[in-house]
Amino acid sequence: MLNSLAKLRQQLPTDTIQGGDFADARTLHISCDNDLMHKLAAAGFGGDFLSLADAYTQGPVPALNNQEGFIRIRATFIRTNNGRNQQQAFAELSNDLQTLETARNYARIAFWFEHNASDALAFVKMLHFFSDPAKRAPLMQCVCVSDYPGAQGFNNGIGLLPTEAMPALWKQFQPLSEEQFAFGKLCWQAYTSATPEAFAHVMAVENPPLPTIIPALQRHIRELPWITNGLNLSEHMTLQILSDHGRQNAASLFYRWYNKVYEPLPFMADSSYWLVLEQLANAPRPAIRLIKGSAQKTDWLVSLTEFGQQLLRKQGHWLDKNPYDRWFGGTHNHSNHAIWYWDNAARNIVCTLS
């Protein structure tokens, strides 16, 4: 969604506004972090802010030349799994595309991204889109934040940094090269492919033009089911938390343990994590038990089942007991078909018949 930083600044309390004009009114700032918008406004930044709200780490992300068709697929996934209105989601994603189509009218486009999988995938999609020079602004710049001095355990939250950090980060922006546009396009094409083979090859490129995103992509490929027990890494860590710390509510599970302790490179918003929990619980042979005593998902009580314990001990396999229908980018993994797995011991992908 597009927002004017100048108009937003007028709505903020005056005691939160800092002086300075770090980007003129002809700058388009693009990020996945909506909180960042308020920090930029308070820090005195000018221009417009585009928040990319669609997380490509879950659901179908197929390679389609038809952008309207792609948006409809994503809007359907958002409605089905996040409870949002499909028409509203379609309208928001369409408005984002319209903004990108007119981005060449700005003097500068500034990409603010973090080093996690959600941001990395959104960033390479942007590089794929702007790989056509005719769509670019005269100046195309980016920053990829992995840490910040004084911010202990920088944890998936560029928008949670203090307002005074924004001018400091602005000094770190670098212009994007043609090589980086080409590599970003290659990454997006690999992720949207019908198999994950090209995606695995991308991560093995020596001296990549965008080295800061490689760890995020390496983390994300572990969201394929593991060949040992059929769980992806997020699911495995969820069961491990419950085994280590016992039954607890979903808020504690996600905010206290998963995101801050167990996850090596946090990338999920809570809405995405609730989907992980529901997939583990709503199966013929569930790995966890959810007690939904409240409409608030944070209040769900979560506990480990006997089958969940077996999976942790690698004495069972998820696909032996449950149907499977998941997407990894453009790869559709489903039962009664070839399944792509992650082999953690070999650090490679494997294709087998379910």
KABEL-V254262 format. One record per residue. N is the residue number from 1. SS is DSSP state (h for helix, s for strand, l for the rest). PHI is phi in degrees with one decimal (999 if undefined). D_LAST is the distance of its C-alpha to the last C-alpha in Angstrom with 1 decimal. Layout:
# KABEL-V254262
N & SS & PHI & D_LAST
N & SS & PHI & D_LAST
This chain:
# KABEL-V254262
1 & l & 999 & 40.8
2 & s & -88.7 & 44.0
3 & s & -137.0 & 46.8
4 & s & -86.7 & 50.3
5 & h & -67.3 & 50.9
6 & h & -65.6 & 54.6
7 & h & -67.9 & 54.3
8 & h & -64.6 & 52.0
9 & h & -60.9 & 54.6
10 & h & -67.7 & 57.2
11 & h & -90.8 & 55.2
12 & l & -83.0 & 54.7
13 & l & -57.2 & 57.4
14 & h & -61.5 & 60.0
15 & h & -76.9 & 59.8
16 & h & -97.5 & 56.2
17 & l & -84.5 & 57.2
18 & l & -104.7 & 57.9
19 & l & -75.9 & 60.0
20 & l & 116.4 & 58.9
21 & l & -137.3 & 57.5
22 & l & -94.5 & 54.6
23 & l & -155.8 & 53.3
24 & l & -73.9 & 55.3
25 & l & -69.7 & 54.7
26 & l & -104.1 & 53.0
27 & s & -105.4 & 50.0
28 & s & -108.6 & 46.5
29 & s & -92.3 & 44.5
30 & s & -124.4 & 40.7
31 & s & -156.9 & 38.5
32 & l & -92.5 & 35.6
33 & l & -102.2 & 37.8
34 & h & -66.8 & 40.1
35 & h & -63.5 & 42.2
36 & h & -60.8 & 43.2
37 & h & -55.5 & 45.1
38 & h & -68.4 & 47.5
39 & h & -67.7 & 48.1
40 & h & -65.8 & 48.9
41 & h & -62.9 & 51.3
42 & h & -66.9 & 53.0
43 & l & -81.3 & 53.4
44 & l & 92.5 & 55.3
45 & l & -75.9 & 52.8
46 & l & -103.4 & 53.4
47 & l & 94.7 & 51.3
48 & s & -114.2 & 48.3
49 & s & -126.8 & 45.0
50 & s & -111.2 & 41.7
51 & s & -96.6 & 38.9
52 & l & -92.8 & 35.4
53 & l & -94.6 & 33.6
54 & l & -86.4 & 30.2
55 & l & -92.2 & 27.6
56 & l & -83.5 & 25.0
57 & l & -76.8 & 22.9
58 & l & -131.6 & 21.1
59 & l & 82.7 & 20.0
60 & l & -69.6 & 19.9
61 & l & -132.7 & 22.1
62 & l & -80.3 & 21.8
63 & l & -78.8 & 24.3
64 & l & -133.5 & 27.0
65 & l & -77.3 & 30.6
66 & l & -81.2 & 31.6
67 & h & -66.2 & 32.3
68 & h & -64.9 & 33.0
69 & h & -63.7 & 29.6
70 & h & -62.4 & 28.0
71 & h & -64.1 & 30.2
72 & h & -64.2 & 29.4
73 & h & -62.6 & 25.6
74 & h & -67.4 & 26.5
75 & h & -64.8 & 29.1
76 & h & -64.8 & 26.7
77 & h & -64.1 & 24.3
78 & h & -61.5 & 27.4
79 & h & -64.9 & 28.7
80 & h & -66.7 & 25.5
81 & h & -109.5 & 24.8
82 & h & -113.7 & 28.2
83 & l & 73.4 & 30.4
84 & l & -85.4 & 32.6
85 & l & -64.8 & 34.3
86 & h & -65.7 & 32.4
87 & h & -64.2 & 35.7
88 & h & -65.1 & 37.0
89 & h & -62.0 & 33.9
90 & h & -62.4 & 34.1
91 & h & -63.6 & 37.8
92 & h & -66.3 & 37.4
93 & h & -67.2 & 34.9
94 & h & -67.8 & 37.0
95 & h & -64.7 & 40.1
96 & h & -61.5 & 38.5
97 & h & -64.2 & 37.8
98 & h & -61.9 & 41.4
99 & h & -62.9 & 42.7
100 & h & -64.0 & 40.8
101 & h & -66.8 & 42.1
102 & l & -106.7 & 45.6
103 & h & -63.1 & 45.1
104 & h & -62.5 & 47.1
105 & h & -78.8 & 50.2
106 & l & -81.6 & 50.1
107 & l & -80.1 & 51.9
108 & s & -149.6 & 49.1
109 & s & -118.3 & 45.4
110 & s & -118.4 & 44.4
111 & s & -95.0 & 40.8
112 & s & -107.1 & 40.5
113 & s & -133.7 & 37.1
114 & s & -106.2 & 35.7
115 & l & -93.6 & 33.5
116 & l & -105.3 & 30.4
117 & h & -65.1 & 27.1
118 & h & -61.4 & 28.2
119 & h & -68.9 & 31.6
120 & h & -62.0 & 30.3
121 & h & -69.5 & 28.0
122 & h & -64.0 & 30.8
123 & h & -64.4 & 33.2
124 & h & -69.9 & 31.3
125 & h & -64.1 & 31.0
126 & h & -63.3 & 34.8
127 & h & -66.0 & 35.3
128 & h & -62.5 & 33.3
129 & h & -62.3 & 35.6
130 & l & -89.8 & 38.7
131 & l & -65.9 & 38.0
132 & l & -82.1 & 40.3
133 & h & -57.4 & 43.7
134 & h & -66.8 & 45.3
135 & h & -92.6 & 43.4
136 & l & -87.4 & 44.6
137 & l & -79.9 & 47.5
138 & l & -57.2 & 50.1
139 & s & -122.8 & 48.9
140 & s & -118.5 & 45.2
141 & s & -130.4 & 44.7
142 & s & -150.2 & 42.0
143 & s & -140.3 & 41.7
144 & s & -123.8 & 38.6
145 & s & -90.8 & 39.5
146 & l & -115.1 & 38.0
147 & l & -162.4 & 41.0
148 & l & -151.0 & 44.5
149 & l & -55.6 & 47.5
150 & l & 89.2 & 48.2
151 & l & -95.5 & 44.9
152 & l & -68.0 & 43.4
153 & l & 59.4 & 39.6
154 & l & -41.9 & 39.3
155 & l & -133.8 & 36.4
156 & l & 55.1 & 34.9
157 & l & -158.9 & 38.2
158 & h & -59.7 & 40.5
159 & h & -74.3 & 42.1
160 & h & -94.1 & 42.9
161 & l & -68.9 & 45.1
162 & l & -65.0 & 48.9
163 & l & -55.9 & 50.6
164 & l & -67.1 & 52.6
165 & h & -75.0 & 49.4
166 & h & -64.3 & 49.0
167 & h & -60.5 & 51.9
168 & h & -65.5 & 50.9
169 & h & -67.1 & 47.4
170 & h & -59.6 & 49.0
171 & l & -70.2 & 50.8
172 & l & -90.4 & 47.5
173 & l & -64.1 & 46.4
174 & s & -126.5 & 45.9
175 & s & -68.9 & 46.0
176 & l & -82.7 & 42.7
177 & l & -98.0 & 42.9
178 & h & -62.1 & 41.7
179 & h & -63.1 & 39.4
180 & h & -71.2 & 37.8
181 & h & -60.2 & 37.4
182 & h & -65.2 & 35.7
183 & h & -69.2 & 33.3
184 & h & -61.2 & 32.5
185 & h & -61.5 & 31.7
186 & h & -61.8 & 29.5
187 & h & -62.2 & 27.5
188 & h & -67.0 & 27.1
189 & h & -62.0 & 26.1
190 & h & -66.6 & 23.4
191 & h & -68.4 & 22.1
192 & l & -88.6 & 22.0
193 & l & -68.7 & 20.3
194 & l & -72.6 & 17.1
195 & l & -132.2 & 15.5
196 & l & -86.2 & 16.7
197 & h & -61.6 & 18.1
198 & h & -64.6 & 21.6
199 & h & -63.9 & 21.5
200 & h & -64.7 & 20.9
201 & h & -67.4 & 23.8
202 & h & -58.4 & 26.1
203 & l & -69.9 & 26.0
204 & l & -97.1 & 27.1
205 & l & -64.3 & 30.2
206 & l & -79.8 & 33.3
207 & l & 50.0 & 36.1
208 & l & -65.5 & 34.4
209 & l & -66.0 & 36.9
210 & l & -124.4 & 35.4
211 & h & -63.3 & 34.8
212 & h & -70.1 & 34.9
213 & h & -90.6 & 31.6
214 & h & -62.3 & 29.5
215 & h & -57.7 & 29.1
216 & h & -67.1 & 27.9
217 & h & -69.1 & 25.2
218 & h & -65.0 & 24.2
219 & h & -67.0 & 23.9
220 & h & -69.9 & 21.9
221 & h & -64.2 & 19.1
222 & h & -77.6 & 18.4
223 & h & -85.2 & 17.3
224 & l & -67.5 & 13.9
225 & s & -62.1 & 11.6
226 & s & -82.0 & 12.7
227 & l & -66.2 & 10.7
228 & l & -70.6 & 13.1
229 & l & -141.4 & 12.4
230 & l & 82.8 & 10.3
231 & l & -93.9 & 13.8
232 & l & -85.9 & 15.6
233 & h & -64.8 & 19.2
234 & h & -61.8 & 21.0
235 & h & -66.2 & 19.1
236 & h & -61.6 & 19.6
237 & h & -65.3 & 23.3
238 & h & -61.3 & 23.7
239 & h & -64.9 & 22.8
240 & h & -65.3 & 24.9
241 & h & -60.0 & 27.9
242 & h & -65.7 & 27.7
243 & h & -68.1 & 27.6
244 & h & -78.3 & 30.5
245 & h & -124.5 & 32.7
246 & l & 80.0 & 31.8
247 & l & -61.0 & 31.7
248 & s & -161.9 & 33.1
249 & s & -81.1 & 33.4
250 & h & -64.2 & 31.1
251 & h & -62.3 & 34.0
252 & h & -63.1 & 34.4
253 & h & -57.9 & 30.7
254 & h & -84.0 & 30.5
255 & h & -74.5 & 34.0
256 & h & -84.2 & 35.2
257 & h & -104.1 & 32.2
258 & h & -61.4 & 29.2
259 & h & -76.5 & 31.1
260 & h & -103.2 & 34.1
261 & h & -120.7 & 32.9
262 & h & -89.8 & 29.2
263 & l & -73.0 & 28.0
264 & l & -70.9 & 29.1
265 & l & -147.5 & 29.5
266 & l & -53.2 & 29.7
267 & l & -142.9 & 28.5
268 & l & -97.6 & 27.7
269 & l & -78.7 & 30.3
270 & h & -61.9 & 30.3
271 & h & -61.9 & 29.1
272 & h & -70.8 & 25.8
273 & h & -70.5 & 25.6
274 & h & -60.0 & 26.2
275 & h & -64.5 & 23.0
276 & h & -58.2 & 21.1
277 & h & -63.8 & 22.8
278 & h & -66.8 & 22.1
279 & h & -67.8 & 18.4
280 & h & -73.6 & 18.5
281 & h & -95.4 & 20.9
282 & l & -93.2 & 20.0
283 & l & -141.0 & 16.8
284 & l & -54.1 & 16.7
285 & l & -123.3 & 16.6
286 & l & -71.3 & 18.5
287 & l & -95.4 & 19.1
288 & s & -135.2 & 22.5
289 & s & -118.1 & 25.3
290 & s & -109.8 & 27.3
291 & s & -106.9 & 30.8
292 & l & -96.7 & 32.0
293 & l & -82.7 & 35.7
294 & l & -143.9 & 36.7
295 & l & -70.8 & 36.0
296 & l & -78.8 & 35.9
297 & h & -65.4 & 32.4
298 & h & -64.8 & 34.1
299 & h & -89.4 & 35.3
300 & l & -53.8 & 32.0
301 & s & -93.6 & 31.9
302 & s & -120.7 & 28.7
303 & s & -141.2 & 27.8
304 & s & -88.6 & 25.1
305 & l & -91.6 & 23.5
306 & h & -62.1 & 23.0
307 & h & -65.9 & 19.2
308 & h & -60.4 & 19.9
309 & h & -64.9 & 22.0
310 & h & -63.1 & 19.4
311 & h & -63.2 & 17.0
312 & h & -61.7 & 20.0
313 & l & -82.1 & 20.7
314 & l & 59.0 & 17.2
315 & l & -105.8 & 17.3
316 & l & -156.3 & 14.3
317 & l & -136.3 & 11.0
318 & h & -56.2 & 10.8
319 & h & -75.6 & 7.2
320 & h & -74.2 & 8.3
321 & h & -115.2 & 11.2
322 & l & -135.6 & 10.9
323 & l & -67.1 & 9.6
324 & l & -128.9 & 9.0
325 & s & -152.5 & 11.4
326 & s & -133.8 & 13.2
327 & s & -113.3 & 15.2
328 & s & -124.6 & 16.3
329 & l & 62.7 & 19.4
330 & l & -92.2 & 18.6
331 & s & -90.4 & 14.9
332 & s & -99.9 & 13.0
333 & s & -89.8 & 9.6
334 & s & -150.6 & 8.2
335 & l & -60.4 & 5.9
336 & l & 62.5 & 5.9
337 & l & -150.1 & 6.2
338 & s & -64.2 & 6.2
339 & s & -110.0 & 5.9
340 & s & -93.4 & 9.3
341 & s & -115.1 & 10.3
342 & s & -101.4 & 13.9
343 & s & -100.8 & 15.1
344 & l & -69.9 & 18.3
345 & l & -66.3 & 19.9
346 & l & -89.0 & 19.8
347 & l & 54.7 & 20.3
348 & s & -154.8 & 18.0
349 & s & -93.3 & 14.8
350 & s & -137.3 & 11.8
351 & s & -112.2 & 9.3
352 & s & -136.3 & 6.3
353 & s & -85.0 & 3.8
354 & l & -63.8 & 0.0
